[in-house]
Amino acid sequence: HRERSGRGRNDPAIVNAMEIAVGTAGKTVLFSAFTIAISVGGLLVIAAPLIRAVAVAGSAVVVFAVFSAITLVPAVLALAGRRMTRPSVITRLPLLGGLFRAVGDVSSEEGFFSRLARWVHRFPWLVMFGSFAILLAMAYPILNVNLRSNPLDYIPKASDQSEYLETVADRFPLLQIPDVLIVTETTMAEAQEWADELVDDELVSRVNPVTQLSEGEYLISMMLEIDSQHPDALQYVLDLRDHDPGFANWVGGSGAQMQDFNQALMDGGPWFALLVIAAVFVLLFLLTGSVIVPLKALIVNVLSLAASIGVTIFVFQESYFESALNFESSGGIEVIVLVFALAFGFGLAMDYEVFLISRVKEYWDLLGDNDLAVERGLQKSGRIITSAAAIMMLLFVGLVLGDLIVIKEVGFALALTVFVDATLVRMLLVPATMTVLGKWNWWAPAPLRRLHERFGITEG
């Protein structure tokens, strides 16, 4: 809208600029929203109530956001007229004003981002392999990840709640939250007999007195000698579930919760990945008419996500920057953090990819020069990508300032994902790979080219 309306002199020009913006960039906004909605909504295939709740809520937010972007925002722009195109008072500040003039010009096809693209054209292989090396180094800690799923880890160590739990453990041990819970459907005598057998296991610290839940149902609870998320503790839970004491029983607790959550991820994870990959591939093909661009986008975005998650593991699992970030490591990463970081991070990364590629494709169709298309496409989309990334980073940094470690981890992972994707990936790696591939960026088999000619969607 600003790009078009800067040339207008009256309100009809503003309205016309708004109509052109919605008719062209509006399609990009829709495609971007689809990619995020698919990434987040795809979590519905994972049979975990918390994940499904977040998937529904996240998808609903995306739908309402894109609906307002193509209806409410144009209405406000039309009513505001030329007032919306005037420079903000922020541009008068010394530092911010200079930054705006350097990277904020959307009307010109020459500027900071086009010069950056030309520099990348000079050293495409160096930039590409250098970027890959940095991302791989950042992703390395994933090889040593220790996943956890213990609600007690969420409680800040310095909080009153943590002090309360420690006091209960020291003075009233029977009131501790047990590591393992076993609900049995039997008699008191049989439940007590099994409890007496369990206390002899070397992993068991204490078996609490058997309690009656209802007629014919009794609870066996116990504390373990080791952390409930330790691999040996998780294996002990599996052994309990495989054991047949001669009556019906159900094993719960934090270790069992971890096992159930992992099983849900193993069952639904492949379907989630297949759904997201297929949907993103189809959407990017319809947008570009290429099979190379979607494939490259998937590879680059997965590597970008792996890098961000790797650094998150390095910080929160290995106890780095504890004082600066005000947390105490539990020795692992909450598995729910990785799920949310993957879904939301992938959606945001594809969002920026769509904004960049749509402009590059527009100039490729117009000029037929791949390098020039990359330069002008990056110049036109660079400000949008960096501005959107800055807004999202501020929001996610706000989560890092919270007290709950799981919220800190999610905020840190997503803030880093946005930063890495909007800088190293979108400004350097993607232009470098597109420079190396040249005209092959836009290749597709003849049958698919004909399919795109019939069903493809562009900003034209």
ZAZANU-32402 format. One line per field, with one value per residue (C-alpha): residue number from 0; residue in three letters; x, y, z. Coordinates in steps of 0.02 Angstrom, whole numbers. Layout:
BEGIN
num = c(NUM_...) .
residuo = c(ALA_...) .
east = c(X_...) .
north = c(Y_...) .
up = c(Z_...) .
END
This chain:
BEGIN
num = c(0_1_2_3_4_5_6_7_8_9_10_11_12_13_14_15_16_17_18_19_20_21_22_23_24_25_26_27_28_29_30_31_32_33_34_35_36_37_38_39_40_41_42_43_44_45_46_47_48_49_50_51_52_53_54_55_56_57_58_59_60_61_62_63_64_65_66_67_68_69_70_71_72_73_74_75_76_77_78_79_80_81_82_83_84_85_86_87_88_89_90_91_92_93_94_95_96_97_98_99_100_101_102_103_104_105_106_107_108_109_110_111_112_113_114_115_116_117_118_119_120_121_122_123_124_125_126_127_128_129_130_131_132_133_134_135_136_137_138_139_140_141_142_143_144_145_146_147_148_149_150_151_152_153_154_155_156_157_158_159_160_161_162_163_164_165_166_167_168_169_170_171_172_173_174_175_176_177_178_179_180_181_182_183_184_185_186_187_188_189_190_191_192_193_194_195_196_197_198_199_200_201_202_203_204_205_206_207_208_209_210_211_212_213_214_215_216_217_218_219_220_221_222_223_224_225_226_227_228_229_230_231_232_233_234_235_236_237_238_239_240_241_242_243_244_245_246_247_248_249_250_251_252_253_254_255_256_257_258_259_260_261_262_263_264_265_266_267_268_269_270_271_272_273_274_275_276_277_278_279_280_281_282_283_284_285_286_287_288_289_290_291_292_293_294_295_296_297_298_299_300_301_302_303_304_305_306_307_308_309_310_311_312_313_314_315_316_317_318_319_320_321_322_323_324_325_326_327_328_329_330_331_332_333_334_335_336_337_338_339_340_341_342_343_344_345_346_347_348_349_350_351_352_353_354_355_356_357_358_359_360_361_362_363_364_365_366_367_368_369_370_371_372_373_374_375_376_377_378_379_380_381_382_383_384_385_386_387_388_389_390_391_392_393_394_395_396_397_398_399_400_401_402_403_404_405_406_407_408_409_410_411_412_413_414_415_416_417_418_419_420_421_422_423_424_425_426_427_428_429_430_431_432_433_434_435_436_437_438_439_440_441_442_443_444_445_446_447_448_449_450_451_452_453_454_455_456_457_458_459) .
residuo = c(HIS_ARG_GLU_ARG_SER_GLY_ARG_GLY_ARG_ASN_ASP_PRO_ALA_ILE_VAL_ASN_ALA_MET_GLU_ILE_ALA_VAL_GLY_THR_ALA_GLY_LYS_THR_VAL_LEU_PHE_SER_ALA_PHE_THR_ILE_ALA_ILE_SER_VAL_GLY_GLY_LEU_LEU_VAL_ILE_ALA_ALA_PRO_LEU_ILE_ARG_ALA_VAL_ALA_VAL_ALA_GLY_SER_ALA_VAL_VAL_VAL_PHE_ALA_VAL_PHE_SER_ALA_ILE_THR_LEU_VAL_PRO_ALA_VAL_LEU_ALA_LEU_ALA_GLY_ARG_ARG_MET_THR_ARG_PRO_SER_VAL_ILE_THR_ARG_LEU_PRO_LEU_LEU_GLY_GLY_LEU_PHE_ARG_ALA_VAL_GLY_ASP_VAL_SER_SER_GLU_GLU_GLY_PHE_PHE_SER_ARG_LEU_ALA_ARG_TRP_VAL_HIS_ARG_PHE_PRO_TRP_LEU_VAL_MET_PHE_GLY_SER_PHE_ALA_ILE_LEU_LEU_ALA_MET_ALA_TYR_PRO_ILE_LEU_ASN_VAL_ASN_LEU_ARG_SER_ASN_PRO_LEU_ASP_TYR_ILE_PRO_LYS_ALA_SER_ASP_GLN_SER_GLU_TYR_LEU_GLU_THR_VAL_ALA_ASP_ARG_PHE_PRO_LEU_LEU_GLN_ILE_PRO_ASP_VAL_LEU_ILE_VAL_THR_GLU_THR_THR_MET_ALA_GLU_ALA_GLN_GLU_TRP_ALA_ASP_GLU_LEU_VAL_ASP_ASP_GLU_LEU_VAL_SER_ARG_VAL_ASN_PRO_VAL_THR_GLN_LEU_SER_GLU_GLY_GLU_TYR_LEU_ILE_SER_MET_MET_LEU_GLU_ILE_ASP_SER_GLN_HIS_PRO_ASP_ALA_LEU_GLN_TYR_VAL_LEU_ASP_LEU_ARG_ASP_HIS_ASP_PRO_GLY_PHE_ALA_ASN_TRP_VAL_GLY_GLY_SER_GLY_ALA_GLN_MET_GLN_ASP_PHE_ASN_GLN_ALA_LEU_MET_ASP_GLY_GLY_PRO_TRP_PHE_ALA_LEU_LEU_VAL_ILE_ALA_ALA_VAL_PHE_VAL_LEU_LEU_PHE_LEU_LEU_THR_GLY_SER_VAL_ILE_VAL_PRO_LEU_LYS_ALA_LEU_ILE_VAL_ASN_VAL_LEU_SER_LEU_ALA_ALA_SER_ILE_GLY_VAL_THR_ILE_PHE_VAL_PHE_GLN_GLU_SER_TYR_PHE_GLU_SER_ALA_LEU_ASN_PHE_GLU_SER_SER_GLY_GLY_ILE_GLU_VAL_ILE_VAL_LEU_VAL_PHE_ALA_LEU_ALA_PHE_GLY_PHE_GLY_LEU_ALA_MET_ASP_TYR_GLU_VAL_PHE_LEU_ILE_SER_ARG_VAL_LYS_GLU_TYR_TRP_ASP_LEU_LEU_GLY_ASP_ASN_ASP_LEU_ALA_VAL_GLU_ARG_GLY_LEU_GLN_LYS_SER_GLY_ARG_ILE_ILE_THR_SER_ALA_ALA_ALA_ILE_MET_MET_LEU_LEU_PHE_VAL_GLY_LEU_VAL_LEU_GLY_ASP_LEU_ILE_VAL_ILE_LYS_GLU_VAL_GLY_PHE_ALA_LEU_ALA_LEU_THR_VAL_PHE_VAL_ASP_ALA_THR_LEU_VAL_ARG_MET_LEU_LEU_VAL_PRO_ALA_THR_MET_THR_VAL_LEU_GLY_LYS_TRP_ASN_TRP_TRP_ALA_PRO_ALA_PRO_LEU_ARG_ARG_LEU_HIS_GLU_ARG_PHE_GLY_ILE_THR_GLU_GLY) .
east = c(0_138_233_85_10_171_134_-44_-97_-276_-393_-443_-259_-250_-403_-333_-167_-259_-356_-198_-111_-252_-267_-82_3_-161_-132_40_-38_-163_-26_78_-71_-104_74_64_-110_-56_101_4_-158_-62_-30_-209_-148_-50_-162_-115_-249_-131_-57_-228_-292_-145_-169_-351_-313_-163_-256_-402_-285_-211_-383_-445_-280_-284_-469_-436_-284_-388_-546_-520_-348_-400_-552_-444_-319_-458_-528_-359_-308_-139_-111_-54_83_166_332_316_391_507_598_653_756_943_976_806_787_951_904_736_816_943_826_650_626_495_467_643_713_886_938_1019_944_980_1161_1169_1104_1235_1370_1302_1307_1494_1527_1377_1468_1562_1403_1304_1430_1473_1289_1265_1418_1353_1180_1251_1364_1215_1113_1247_1180_1024_1127_1137_962_881_692_585_400_381_258_364_503_391_399_540_666_666_477_367_286_454_497_329_360_533_460_328_460_569_436_288_360_195_119_248_187_232_347_241_54_-30_-219_-270_-436_-423_-435_-338_-240_-182_-138_-37_52_109_162_269_354_387_477_618_666_831_755_617_650_484_314_174_33_-98_-254_-430_-502_-672_-751_-628_-501_-339_-193_-9_109_297_451_605_789_824_745_578_636_797_806_812_655_565_614_550_381_378_423_281_159_220_208_49_9_-150_-272_-308_-195_-148_24_37_152_273_377_221_162_327_308_129_176_322_209_83_223_287_113_63_232_258_82_111_273_194_46_152_279_145_41_190_256_88_64_238_219_55_140_300_270_434_474_649_591_478_612_745_629_591_776_832_690_716_901_859_741_869_997_880_827_1009_1056_903_962_1138_1074_938_1000_1184_1151_1229_1175_1075_1108_1073_909_862_831_897_919_827_958_847_720_532_471_320_442_515_342_284_451_444_263_261_442_416_258_346_496_383_290_450_493_328_352_527_495_335_427_574_455_365_527_582_422_445_632_689_852_874_1007_915_753_838_907_742_640_750_744_554_525_675_596_434_527_642_501_388_532_573_393_387_555_496_343_445_576_434_406_590_569_437_472_413_557_447_385_564_616_473_505_693_675_549_641_801_709_641_809_908_779_758_945_1062_936_825_956_1107_1075_920_993_1154_1066_957_1112_1197_1044_1010_869_851_761_606_616_471_429_323_162_178_213_51_-36_32_-21_-198_-210_-62_-87_21_17_-23) .
north = c(0_125_77_122_265_364_409_465_646_625_507_411_371_306_197_134_94_-2_-101_-146_-196_-311_-384_-424_-433_-495_-661_-673_-638_-778_-900_-851_-877_-1047_-1104_-1053_-1126_-1291_-1300_-1264_-1352_-1507_-1539_-1603_-1772_-1795_-1877_-1765_-1650_-1504_-1507_-1517_-1372_-1264_-1319_-1263_-1099_-1060_-1097_-989_-842_-858_-863_-709_-617_-645_-603_-435_-406_-416_-332_-220_-154_-98_-11_83_131_197_302_367_420_502_519_337_371_512_473_432_545_400_434_601_517_514_326_260_391_340_157_192_287_147_-3_67_129_18_123_110_-45_0_6_-87_-256_-251_-205_-350_-467_-405_-440_-617_-636_-607_-748_-865_-1027_-952_-877_-1037_-1156_-1033_-1016_-1204_-1227_-1102_-1182_-1358_-1303_-1224_-1383_-1499_-1503_-1593_-1753_-1750_-1691_-1753_-1739_-1716_-1704_-1668_-1532_-1504_-1438_-1292_-1219_-1091_-1150_-983_-971_-992_-1143_-1230_-1192_-1263_-1426_-1443_-1415_-1547_-1670_-1641_-1635_-1730_-1858_-1952_-1794_-1783_-1798_-1980_-2025_-2177_-2205_-2373_-2388_-2569_-2657_-2793_-2823_-2732_-2891_-2917_-2734_-2736_-2895_-2815_-2657_-2764_-2840_-2671_-2600_-2726_-2654_-2558_-2411_-2388_-2269_-2285_-2364_-2269_-2358_-2427_-2318_-2360_-2253_-2335_-2506_-2629_-2494_-2463_-2345_-2393_-2243_-2237_-2128_-2177_-2166_-2078_-1937_-1990_-1935_-2036_-2171_-2307_-2235_-2230_-2411_-2457_-2384_-2490_-2644_-2609_-2594_-2757_-2848_-2949_-2958_-3055_-2909_-2751_-2602_-2435_-2356_-2166_-2029_-1910_-2049_-2133_-1965_-1946_-2119_-2085_-1918_-1994_-2130_-2000_-1909_-2068_-2113_-1941_-1862_-1945_-1898_-1719_-1709_-1786_-1668_-1511_-1560_-1604_-1449_-1330_-1411_-1391_-1211_-1155_-1246_-1156_-992_-1016_-1155_-1234_-1398_-1337_-1188_-1292_-1426_-1298_-1206_-1365_-1411_-1237_-1210_-1377_-1337_-1164_-1240_-1370_-1232_-1134_-1287_-1340_-1174_-1186_-1357_-1289_-1148_-1232_-1411_-1375_-1233_-1089_-910_-964_-800_-691_-779_-811_-998_-1159_-1301_-1465_-1556_-1572_-1490_-1506_-1608_-1494_-1351_-1442_-1481_-1300_-1232_-1347_-1309_-1121_-1096_-1189_-1089_-923_-976_-1023_-859_-761_-879_-842_-654_-662_-791_-709_-547_-635_-735_-576_-501_-664_-667_-484_-480_-659_-620_-728_-623_-460_-541_-593_-417_-328_-460_-447_-257_-256_-388_-359_-221_-319_-474_-383_-277_-427_-523_-380_-374_-562_-562_-430_-535_-693_-603_-555_-740_-762_-633_-743_-855_-1025_-1115_-1198_-1025_-962_-1108_-1082_-894_-916_-1050_-950_-783_-866_-953_-788_-700_-835_-853_-667_-633_-776_-880_-756_-620_-730_-916_-906_-774_-875_-1038_-949_-872_-1042_-1126_-986_-1024_-1198_-1116_-1110_-1283_-1405_-1555_-1514_-1593_-1492_-1333_-1357_-1391_-1228_-1131_-1189_-1184_-1079_-920_-766_-587_-522) .
up = c(0_47_-110_-221_-124_-120_-300_-269_-242_-182_-95_-253_-278_-100_-126_-290_-205_-72_-201_-295_-133_-81_-256_-266_-95_-21_-109_-29_140_111_61_212_326_249_283_466_489_412_520_680_634_582_767_777_712_875_1006_1152_1226_1262_1087_1006_1110_1056_875_875_963_853_692_748_782_607_525_617_584_397_390_473_360_201_267_419_373_197_271_396_260_150_292_350_175_151_339_343_215_311_397_581_714_753_589_660_796_752_759_706_571_491_501_419_276_251_247_247_69_-13_-169_-239_-322_-259_-78_65_27_-160_-122_0_-136_-259_-130_-111_-301_-294_-169_-181_-142_5_78_50_128_265_312_308_420_548_552_569_712_799_775_846_1027_963_959_1149_1192_1352_1340_1495_1533_1719_1774_1931_1818_1773_1948_1971_2099_2191_2203_2357_2275_2258_2439_2491_2398_2475_2649_2620_2558_2711_2848_2775_2652_2633_2558_2419_2240_2201_2056_2013_2037_2012_2014_2044_2024_2155_2343_2478_2518_2338_2315_2478_2426_2263_2356_2472_2320_2239_2391_2367_2197_2202_2106_2234_2377_2468_2441_2527_2619_2500_2498_2444_2304_2291_2308_2229_2178_2274_2245_2259_2257_2271_2263_2163_2207_2041_1943_1871_1697_1702_1567_1700_1782_1615_1582_1756_1709_1552_1654_1775_1631_1556_1723_1755_1942_1908_1911_1811_1845_1769_1794_1800_1863_1779_1701_1632_1568_1476_1399_1344_1270_1175_1108_1049_959_880_819_756_716_546_491_550_451_296_304_325_192_64_97_93_-66_-153_-95_-149_-315_-348_-305_-406_-533_-477_-390_-342_-238_-123_-101_-62_58_155_173_222_346_431_450_518_646_696_726_839_937_954_1034_1147_1206_1231_1341_1445_1455_1479_1604_1507_1543_1697_1786_1636_1595_1777_1775_1849_1726_1752_1649_1496_1382_1400_1253_1232_1197_1047_979_988_925_774_729_758_703_539_505_534_429_283_307_273_131_44_60_-15_-151_-211_-248_-328_-438_-487_-553_-633_-735_-779_-817_-848_-756_-601_-513_-545_-486_-323_-297_-325_-237_-82_-89_-98_37_150_252_275_332_453_524_551_627_746_807_834_923_1046_1085_1111_1215_1330_1361_1405_1543_1628_1778_1716_1631_1500_1447_1443_1333_1210_1200_1179_1044_942_961_902_760_697_715_624_487_454_450_409_311_220_190_148_127_17_-102_-111_-155_-283_-360_-373_-448_-572_-693_-618_-472_-581_-658_-660_-770_-921_-852_-692_-790_-883_-718_-647_-801_-768_-579_-521_-421_-438_-377_-548) .
END
